[in-house]
Amino acid sequence: MQFSLNNLKPYAETMRAWLVNLSVASMAVGLFNGVLLGWFIGGVLLISAFAVVYLRERYMK
């Protein structure tokens, strides 16, 4: 069976969407509760979303 990274391309877009949504939700909860941990987790998730987009563009053309 031949494995190709191009088969994972649609899943990368779905994962990016989930990461962006989770980052916005974490930042909103952190803002509402006044907790910096929510901002930190939201930032980490947002950076992860950018990393997924970069890796998808770099390796899955």
Sequence and secondary structure as in RCSB ss.txt:
>XXXX:A:sequence
MQFSLNNLKPYAETMRAWLVNLSVASMAVGLFNGVLLGWFIGGVLLISAFAVVYLRERYMK
>XXXX:A:secstr
    GGGGHHHHHHHHHHHHHHHHHHHHHHHHHT HHHHHHHHHHHHHHHHHHHHHHHH  
